[in-house]
Amino acid sequence: MNNSGYLQQFDDDAPIGENVEKQILRRGSILSSEVEFLLHQELRETAVYNVIIEAIAQGCTTLNTIHERTQLDSTKINAYLRNLMELGLVEREFSVLALPRERTARGRGIYRLSDAFFRFWYAFCYGNASDIAAGDGEELYQYQIEPGLQEFVSQVFEQVSLEALRCLNQQNALPFHFTKAGRWWDKVTHDVDGKKRTVAEEIDIVATDAKASEYLLCECKYRKEKTGLSVLHRLRGKFPLAKHPGRLHYALFSFWGFSEELERQAADEQIALFDGERLDQILRE
């Protein structure tokens, strides 16, 4: 069952909590056994796969951190990960500006669960199977799932924002036509009070043209407050122009909108702002 199939089990008129409790956290429901059914159908040694998938869902995204969490042999982990990628459950991701030699190096890149329902199940449900079996789904949702739901959805919001950006790119509605876009991360050396400091930087979306002469830097915020100027200021200090010289453009995605101060500055500097309503409009066009 794909993600659209999962959603068909939900009642569009019911609150998200009610849907989760009824369709996922209730023993005997279709979705409560979907993950186990698929793994047993497609794989052997499901106990080992469960440990690896749970580690990724809980933030262990590199080969080293997966090894540290699971204590499995690194060579075996590679084999299990290849099987999961062939099933479309896991994907190996590289920084969008990574060089070809970095993409082929063993141990480079990060692993993510590409199936949103699997990520939800292993993040919130797998370790709480006894609570679900005991009929404590309501308490599980209230005390563990609901507090972490905003952070969980924020990763999906990044993907939705990227999809909207691709739509605009096809319409030539951006400052330049990009040929690749995705998450970016790297170690960057900053000059702080006259001292050199190297830190790990990340940007939710970086898009660039075929000549790598133009860059669109985007942050995506899914939180129940308006995004303010500090997010723009922080974004401006992340990207290493010395390593990637070119012209910079900025865009911000914020589901719940933006502060008036940020909107004024964005208008003055022609910085694109996209709230949840605008995103929905783009994706429906």
Stockholm file with secondary structure:
# STOCKHOLM 1.0

chainA/1-285         MNNSGYLQQFDDDAPIGENVEKQILRRGSILSSEVEFLLHQELRETAVYNVIIEAIAQGCTTLNTIHERTQLDSTKINAYLRNLMELGLVEREFSVLALPRERTARGRGIYRLSDAFFRFWYAFCYGNASDIAAGDGEELYQYQIEPGLQEFVSQVFEQVSLEALRCLNQQNALPFHFTKAGRWWDKVTHDVDGKKRTVAEEIDIVATDAKASEYLLCECKYRKEKTGLSVLHRLRGKFPLAKHPGRLHYALFSFWGFSEELERQAADEQIALFDGERLDQILRE
#=GR chainA/1-285 SS CCHHHHHTTSCTTSCHHHHHHHHTSSTTCTTTTHHHHHHHHHCSCHHHHHHHHHHHHTTCCSHHHHHHHHCCCHHHHHHHHHHHHHTTSEEEECCTTCCHHHHHSTTCSEEEECCHHHHHIIIIIGGGHHHHHTTCHHHHIIIIIHHHHHHHHHHHHHHHHHHHHHHHHHTTCSSSCCSEEEEEEEEEEEEETTEEEEEEEEEEEEEECTTSCEEEEEEEECSSSCBCHHHHHHHHTTSCTTTSCSEEEEEEEETTCBCHHHHHHHHHHTCEEEEHHHHHHHHHC
#=GC SS_cons         CCHHHHHTTSCTTSCHHHHHHHHTSSTTCTTTTHHHHHHHHHCSCHHHHHHHHHHHHTTCCSHHHHHHHHCCCHHHHHHHHHHHHHTTSEEEECCTTCCHHHHHSTTCSEEEECCHHHHHIIIIIGGGHHHHHTTCHHHHIIIIIHHHHHHHHHHHHHHHHHHHHHHHHHTTCSSSCCSEEEEEEEEEEEEETTEEEEEEEEEEEEEECTTSCEEEEEEEECSSSCBCHHHHHHHHTTSCTTTSCSEEEEEEEETTCBCHHHHHHHHHHTCEEEEHHHHHHHHHC
//
